């Protein structure tokens, strides 16, 4: 299968006591079925980073997919973030409000990591 690499960026307003990992975990569950699974991811190998800025969290998702699946992967990411909640591995629920979500280019400083993701 030939995969291309993509990036997606989102901003969420996280519940003040919420787990920073929850939005990325919700994305993983939506794409893979579970937080933790052996590689590779079944449809779109991916990695999510989260940076907190007060109540906001900026999420960046790097993923690799067949170009025909790109829109589907982005829709899954948007849908799960718009849902506004997720659970951590221990089952605690975290809520958030989606502020923005949009496609982004893979940055030069991410290229090596994106290529590793695509190779899985």
LUMRO-953817 format. One record per residue: residue in three letters; residue number from 1; x, y, z of N, C-alpha, C in turn. Coordinates in pm, whole numbers, m for minus. Each point is the difference from the previous one (the first is absolute). Layout:
BEGIN
code->Ala&pos->NUM&nc1->X&nc2->Y&nc3->Z&cac1->X&cac2->Y&cac3->Z&cc1->X&cc2->Y&cc3->Z
...
***
This chain:
BEGIN
code->Unk&pos->1&nc1->85&nc2->m118&nc3->0&cac1->m85&cac2->118&cac3->0&cc1->89&cc2->124&cc3->0
code->Unk&pos->2&nc1->m34&nc2->94&nc3->m81&cac1->74&cac2->126&cac3->m8&cc1->m68&cc2->102&cc3->92
code->Unk&pos->3&nc1->76&nc2->48&nc3->97&cac1->m54&cac2->99&cac3->93&cc1->68&cc2->134&cc3->m19
code->Unk&pos->4&nc1->m78&nc2->104&nc3->17&cac1->53&cac2->136&cac3->4&cc1->m13&cc2->50&cc3->142
code->Unk&pos->5&nc1->75&nc2->104&nc3->32&cac1->m6&cac2->55&cac3->136&cc1->m77&cc2->131&cc3->m1
code->Unk&pos->6&nc1->m70&nc2->22&nc3->111&cac1->m88&cac2->115&cac3->14&cc1->10&cc2->54&cc3->142
code->Unk&pos->7&nc1->m47&nc2->122&nc3->18&cac1->m8&cac2->59&cac3->134&cc1->m136&cc2->65&cc3->17
code->Unk&pos->8&nc1->m45&nc2->2&nc3->124&cac1->m128&cac2->61&cac3->34&cc1->21&cc2->72&cc3->133
code->Unk&pos->9&nc1->m56&nc2->119&nc3->11&cac1->19&cac2->80&cac3->121&cc1->m136&cc2->37&cc3->58
code->Unk&pos->10&nc1->m10&nc2->m5&nc3->132&cac1->m126&cac2->37&cac3->65&cc1->31&cc2->73&cc3->130
code->Unk&pos->11&nc1->m96&nc2->81&nc3->41&cac1->7&cac2->69&cac3->128&cc1->m126&cc2->m35&cc3->77
code->Unk&pos->12&nc1->19&nc2->m46&nc3->124&cac1->m114&cac2->m31&cac3->85&cc1->15&cc2->76&cc3->131
code->Unk&pos->13&nc1->m115&nc2->30&nc3->59&cac1->m1&cac2->58&cac3->134&cc1->m26&cc2->m116&cc3->95
code->Unk&pos->14&nc1->99&nc2->m34&nc3->78&cac1->m4&cac2->m119&cac3->85&cc1->m57&cc2->32&cc3->137
code->Unk&pos->15&nc1->m81&nc2->m90&nc3->51&cac1->m48&cac2->7&cac3->137&cc1->121&cc2->26&cc3->91
code->Unk&pos->16&nc1->m9&nc2->97&nc3->93&cac1->117&cac2->37&cac3->81&cc1->67&cc2->m117&cc3->72
code->Unk&pos->17&nc1->m74&nc2->m102&nc3->37&cac1->62&cac2->m116&cac3->66&cc1->15&cc2->m116&cc3->m97
code->Unk&pos->18&nc1->m19&nc2->26&nc3->m128&cac1->6&cac2->m104&cac3->m101&cc1->141&cc2->m50&cc3->m28
code->Unk&pos->19&nc1->5&nc2->m122&nc3->m47&cac1->125&cac2->m65&cac3->m35&cc1->44&cc2->47&cc3->m139
code->Unk&pos->20&nc1->117&nc2->54&nc3->m8&cac1->56&cac2->51&cac3->m125&cc1->5&cc2->m109&cc3->m108
code->Unk&pos->21&nc1->10&nc2->m125&nc3->40&cac1->9&cac2->m111&cac3->m96&cc1->m134&cc2->m41&cc3->m59
code->Unk&pos->22&nc1->m110&nc2->43&nc3->61&cac1->m131&cac2->m51&cac3->m39&cc1->m40&cc2->30&cc3->m145
code->Unk&pos->23&nc1->18&nc2->121&nc3->m52&cac1->m39&cac2->22&cac3->m139&cc1->79&cc2->m87&cc3->m99
code->Unk&pos->24&nc1->131&nc2->m11&nc3->20&cac1->80&cac2->m86&cac3->m86&cc1->m37&cc2->m146&cc3->15
code->Unk&pos->25&nc1->m31&nc2->m39&nc3->124&cac1->m44&cac2->m137&cac3->23&cc1->m132&cc2->m28&cc3->m69
code->Unk&pos->26&nc1->m90&nc2->98&nc3->2&cac1->m129&cac2->m18&cac3->m68&cc1->19&cc2->m16&cc3->m150
code->Unk&pos->27&nc1->97&nc2->73&nc3->m55&cac1->32&cac2->m15&cac3->m142&cc1->51&cc2->m141&cc3->m27
code->Unk&pos->28&nc1->90&nc2->m48&nc3->86&cac1->54&cac2->m135&cac3->m18&cc1->m110&cc2->m105&cc3->10
code->Unk&pos->29&nc1->m88&nc2->13&nc3->97&cac1->m110&cac2->m96&cac3->14&cc1->m88&cc2->2&cc3->m125
code->Unk&pos->30&nc1->m28&nc2->119&nc3->m51&cac1->m86&cac2->11&cac3->m118&cc1->66&cc2->m62&cc3->m123
code->Unk&pos->31&nc1->131&nc2->16&nc3->m14&cac1->69&cac2->m54&cac3->m117&cc1->40&cc2->m147&cc3->16
code->Unk&pos->32&nc1->29&nc2->m41&nc3->123&cac1->59&cac2->m132&cac3->22&cc1->m83&cc2->m94&cc3->86
code->Unk&pos->33&nc1->m100&nc2->53&nc3->69&cac1->m84&cac2->m84&cac3->85&cc1->40&cc2->m5&cc3->145
code->Unk&pos->34&nc1->122&nc2->39&nc3->34&cac1->47&cac2->m4&cac3->138&cc1->118&cc2->95&cc3->17
code->Unk&pos->35&nc1->23&nc2->45&nc3->124&cac1->114&cac2->87&cac3->31&cc1->131&cc2->m70&cc3->m32
code->Unk&pos->36&nc1->9&nc2->m125&nc3->44&cac1->126&cac2->m73&cac3->m12&cc1->m22&cc2->m123&cc3->m86
code->Unk&pos->37&nc1->83&nc2->m13&nc3->m102&cac1->m8&cac2->m116&cac3->m88&cc1->137&cc2->m21&cc3->m61
code->Unk&pos->38&nc1->27&nc2->m121&nc3->m43&cac1->130&cac2->m22&cac3->m66&cc1->0&cc2->66&cc3->m137
code->Unk&pos->39&nc1->115&nc2->50&nc3->m42&cac1->7&cac2->60&cac3->m134&cc1->m23&cc2->m108&cc3->m107
code->Unk&pos->40&nc1->m38&nc2->37&nc3->m114&cac1->m29&cac2->136&cac3->m45&cc1->m145&cc2->37&cc3->26
code->Unk&pos->41&nc1->m31&nc2->128&nc3->m11&cac1->m138&cac2->45&cac3->7&cc1->m72&cc2->m58&cc3->m123
code->Unk&pos->42&nc1->m124&nc2->m44&nc3->16&cac1->m67&cac2->m70&cac3->m110&cc1->m25&cc2->81&cc3->m126
code->Unk&pos->43&nc1->m32&nc2->127&nc3->11&cac1->m33&cac2->79&cac3->m118&cc1->100&cc2->113&cc3->m21
code->Unk&pos->44&nc1->29&nc2->73&nc3->105&cac1->83&cac2->119&cac3->m14&cc1->98&cc2->10&cc3->117
code->Unk&pos->45&nc1->122&nc2->m49&nc3->m17&cac1->99&cac2->21&cac3->106&cc1->7&cc2->150&cc3->30
code->Unk&pos->46&nc1->8&nc2->33&nc3->127&cac1->m5&cac2->141&cac3->36&cc1->71&cc2->25&cc3->132
code->Unk&pos->47&nc1->26&nc2->127&nc3->26&cac1->55&cac2->45&cac3->127&cc1->m61&cc2->135&cc3->29
code->Unk&pos->48&nc1->m41&nc2->18&nc3->125&cac1->m64&cac2->126&cac3->40&cc1->85&cc2->65&cc3->109
code->Unk&pos->49&nc1->26&nc2->128&nc3->m16&cac1->65&cac2->76&cac3->105&cc1->m102&cc2->100&cc3->54
code->Unk&pos->50&nc1->15&nc2->33&nc3->127&cac1->m91&cac2->94&cac3->67&cc1->83&cc2->98&cc3->82
code->Unk&pos->51&nc1->m27&nc2->127&nc3->m20&cac1->68&cac2->105&cac3->76&cc1->m105&cc2->85&cc3->69
code->Unk&pos->52&nc1->12&nc2->12&nc3->132&cac1->m95&cac2->77&cac3->79&cc1->40&cc2->146&cc3->3
code->Unk&pos->53&nc1->m100&nc2->86&nc3->m11&cac1->18&cac2->145&cac3->14&cc1->m121&cc2->49&cc3->79
code->Unk&pos->54&nc1->12&nc2->m1&nc3->133&cac1->m115&cac2->35&cac3->85&cc1->m105&cc2->m109&cc3->m12
code->Unk&pos->55&nc1->m122&nc2->40&nc3->m33&cac1->m109&cac2->m96&cac3->m17&cc1->m3&cc2->m59&cc3->m140
code->Unk&pos->56&nc1->83&nc2->53&nc3->m89&cac1->1&cac2->m49&cac3->m137&cc1->110&cc2->m104&cc3->m19
code->Unk&pos->57&nc1->m28&nc2->m92&nc3->m91&cac1->99&cac2->m100&cac3->m39&cc1->6&cc2->m1&cc3->m152
code->Unk&pos->58&nc1->121&nc2->16&nc3->m50&cac1->22&cac2->m8&cac3->m145&cc1->43&cc2->m143&cc3->m31
code->Unk&pos->59&nc1->m76&nc2->m62&nc3->m88&cac1->27&cac2->m137&cac3->m42&cc1->56&cc2->1&cc3->m140
code->Unk&pos->60&nc1->96&nc2->m85&nc3->m22&cac1->58&cac2->m17&cac3->m133&cc1->6&cc2->m149&cc3->m28
code->Unk&pos->61&nc1->m66&nc2->m41&nc3->m106&cac1->m5&cac2->m141&cac3->m37&cc1->77&cc2->m19&cc3->m130
code->Unk&pos->62&nc1->104&nc2->m82&nc3->6&cac1->69&cac2->m43&cac3->m120&cc1->m55&cc2->m138&cc3->m33
code->Unk&pos->63&nc1->m34&nc2->m23&nc3->m126&cac1->m49&cac2->m132&cac3->m36&cc1->42&cc2->m38&cc3->m140
code->Unk&pos->64&nc1->m1&nc2->m129&nc3->m23&cac1->32&cac2->m54&cac3->m131&cc1->m119&cc2->m82&cc3->m46
code->Unk&pos->65&nc1->m38&nc2->21&nc3->m125&cac1->m116&cac2->m72&cac3->m52&cc1->8&cc2->m4&cc3->m152
code->Unk&pos->66&nc1->m73&nc2->m93&nc3->m55&cac1->m19&cac2->1&cac3->m144&cc1->m66&cc2->135&cc3->m31
code->Unk&pos->67&nc1->45&nc2->71&nc3->m100&cac1->m60&cac2->131&cac3->m30&cc1->m152&cc2->m5&cc3->m16
code->Unk&pos->68&nc1->m54&nc2->m114&nc3->m41&cac1->m146&cac2->m13&cac3->m12&cc1->m69&cc2->0&cc3->135
code->Unk&pos->69&nc1->75&nc2->m29&nc3->108&cac1->m57&cac2->m5&cac3->135&cc1->21&cc2->129&cc3->80
code->Unk&pos->70&nc1->74&nc2->95&nc3->m56&cac1->32&cac2->123&cac3->73&cc1->m125&cc2->70&cc3->53
code->Unk&pos->71&nc1->m97&nc2->22&nc3->m84&cac1->m121&cac2->73&cac3->44&cc1->m73&cc2->m77&cc3->110
code->Unk&pos->72&nc1->m4&nc2->m133&nc3->m10&cac1->m66&cac2->m81&cac3->102&cc1->72&cc2->16&cc3->134
code->Unk&pos->73&nc1->134&nc2->m6&nc3->m1&cac1->76&cac2->14&cac3->125&cc1->m25&cc2->138&cc3->61
code->Unk&pos->74&nc1->4&nc2->103&nc3->m81&cac1->m25&cac2->135&cac3->52&cc1->m142&cc2->12&cc3->57
code->Unk&pos->75&nc1->m96&nc2->m63&nc3->m65&cac1->m138&cac2->5&cac3->49&cc1->m11&cc2->m72&cc3->135
code->Unk&pos->76&nc1->69&nc2->m113&nc3->15&cac1->0&cac2->m71&cac3->129&cc1->58&cc2->90&cc3->109
code->Unk&pos->77&nc1->112&nc2->65&nc3->m29&cac1->63&cac2->90&cac3->98&cc1->m97&cc2->112&cc3->36
code->Unk&pos->78&nc1->m58&nc2->65&nc3->m100&cac1->m95&cac2->109&cac3->27&cc1->m120&cc2->m48&cc3->80
code->Unk&pos->79&nc1->m55&nc2->m114&nc3->m37&cac1->m120&cac2->m51&cac3->68&cc1->27&cc2->m31&cc3->147
code->Unk&pos->80&nc1->113&nc2->m66&nc3->28&cac1->28&cac2->m37&cac3->139&cc1->31&cc2->124&cc3->84
code->Unk&pos->81&nc1->67&nc2->99&nc3->m60&cac1->27&cac2->122&cac3->77&cc1->m127&cc2->81&cc3->20
code->Unk&pos->82&nc1->m88&nc2->2&nc3->m99&cac1->m127&cac2->71&cac3->13&cc1->m90&cc2->m66&cc3->105
code->Unk&pos->83&nc1->16&nc2->m131&nc3->19&cac1->m77&cac2->m72&cac3->102&cc1->25&cc2->60&cc3->138
code->Unk&pos->84&nc1->124&nc2->40&nc3->26&cac1->30&cac2->75&cac3->121&cc1->30&cc2->m80&cc3->125
code->Unk&pos->85&nc1->32&nc2->m126&nc3->m12&cac1->37&cac2->m76&cac3->120&cc1->80&cc2->m124&cc3->m38
code->Unk&pos->86&nc1->75&nc2->m47&nc3->97&cac1->77&cac2->m122&cac3->m14&cc1->35&cc2->m52&cc3->137
code->Unk&pos->87&nc1->52&nc2->m120&nc3->5&cac1->41&cac2->m59&cac3->127&cc1->149&cc2->m34&cc3->m6
code->Unk&pos->88&nc1->64&nc2->5&nc3->116&cac1->141&cac2->m37&cac3->6&cc1->10&cc2->m152&cc3->20
code->Unk&pos->89&nc1->121&nc2->m54&nc3->m3&cac1->13&cac2->m147&cac3->13&cc1->m61&cc2->m57&cc3->129
code->Unk&pos->90&nc1->m11&nc2->83&nc3->102&cac1->m60&cac2->m47&cac3->126&cc1->m152&cc2->15&cc3->1
code->Unk&pos->91&nc1->m56&nc2->58&nc3->m105&cac1->m145&cac2->14&cac3->m11&cc1->m57&cc2->132&cc3->47
code->Unk&pos->92&nc1->85&nc2->93&nc3->43&cac1->m49&cac2->132&cac3->43&cc1->m38&cc2->82&cc3->m123
code->Unk&pos->93&nc1->m114&nc2->65&nc3->9&cac1->m52&cac2->79&cac3->m113&cc1->55&cc2->143&cc3->4
code->Unk&pos->94&nc1->39&nc2->50&nc3->m115&cac1->44&cac2->138&cac3->m17&cc1->m87&cc2->62&cc3->m108
code->Unk&pos->95&nc1->m40&nc2->125&nc3->22&cac1->m82&cac2->69&cac3->m100&cc1->78&cc2->119&cc3->m56
code->Unk&pos->96&nc1->m40&nc2->39&nc3->m120&cac1->59&cac2->116&cac3->m66&cc1->m101&cc2->59&cc3->m97
code->Unk&pos->97&nc1->34&nc2->119&nc3->m48&cac1->m80&cac2->65&cac3->m104&cc1->91&cc2->26&cc3->m118
code->Unk&pos->98&nc1->m41&nc2->m46&nc3->m116&cac1->79&cac2->22&cac3->m121&cc1->m8&cc2->147&cc3->m40
code->Unk&pos->99&nc1->115&nc2->63&nc3->m14&cac1->8&cac2->140&cac3->m41&cc1->27&cc2->8&cc3->m150
code->Unk&pos->100&nc1->94&nc2->m78&nc3->m49&cac1->31&cac2->0&cac3->m143&cc1->67&cc2->m132&cc3->m37
code->Unk&pos->101&nc1->m13&nc2->m35&nc3->m127&cac1->62&cac2->m122&cac3->m51&cc1->19&cc2->18&cc3->m149
code->Unk&pos->102&nc1->123&nc2->m28&nc3->m48&cac1->25&cac2->22&cac3->m142&cc1->120&cc2->m80&cc3->m48
code->Unk&pos->103&nc1->2&nc2->m29&nc3->m130&cac1->119&cac2->m64&cac3->m59&cc1->119&cc2->93&cc3->13
code->Unk&pos->104&nc1->116&nc2->m59&nc3->3&cac1->124&cac2->75&cac3->8&cc1->104&cc2->m73&cc3->m84
code->Unk&pos->105&nc1->105&nc2->69&nc3->m35&cac1->111&cac2->m64&cac3->m70&cc1->92&cc2->m65&cc3->102
code->Unk&pos->106&nc1->66&nc2->m108&nc3->m42&cac1->106&cac2->m59&cac3->82&cc1->116&cc2->99&cc3->m5
code->Unk&pos->107&nc1->44&nc2->43&nc3->118&cac1->109&cac2->98&cac3->8&cc1->135&cc2->m67&cc3->m25
code->Unk&pos->108&nc1->98&nc2->75&nc3->m47&cac1->133&cac2->m58&cac3->m22&cc1->57&cc2->m70&cc3->124
code->Unk&pos->109&nc1->m24&nc2->57&nc3->119&cac1->52&cac2->m62&cac3->122&cc1->m76&cc2->m127&cc3->38
code->Unk&pos->110&nc1->m110&nc2->m30&nc3->m67&cac1->m79&cac2->m121&cac3->26&cc1->23&cc2->m108&cc3->m106
code->Unk&pos->111&nc1->69&nc2->34&nc3->m106&cac1->12&cac2->m90&cac3->m115&cc1->56&cc2->m137&cc3->38
code->Unk&pos->112&nc1->107&nc2->m5&nc3->80&cac1->59&cac2->m128&cac3->37&cc1->m100&cc2->m86&cc3->79
code->Unk&pos->113&nc1->m67&nc2->62&nc3->94&cac1->m99&cac2->m74&cac3->80&cc1->m116&cc2->m47&cc3->m88
code->Unk&pos->114&nc1->m47&nc2->86&nc3->m90&cac1->m109&cac2->m37&cac3->m90&cc1->42&cc2->m119&cc3->m88
code->Unk&pos->115&nc1->123&nc2->1&nc3->m48&cac1->48&cac2->m111&cac3->m83&cc1->7&cc2->m129&cc3->81
code->Unk&pos->116&nc1->39&nc2->8&nc3->127&cac1->1&cac2->m121&cac3->86&cc1->m141&cc2->m52&cc3->20
code->Unk&pos->117&nc1->m96&nc2->91&nc3->20&cac1->m139&cac2->m41&cac3->17&cc1->m48&cc2->m72&cc3->m127
code->Unk&pos->118&nc1->34&nc2->55&nc3->m115&cac1->m43&cac2->m59&cac3->m127&cc1->61&cc2->m138&cc3->m22
code->Unk&pos->119&nc1->118&nc2->m23&nc3->57&cac1->69&cac2->m127&cac3->m20&cc1->m55&cc2->m114&cc3->87
code->Unk&pos->120&nc1->m86&nc2->32&nc3->95&cac1->m53&cac2->m106&cac3->87&cc1->m111&cc2->m76&cc3->m66
***
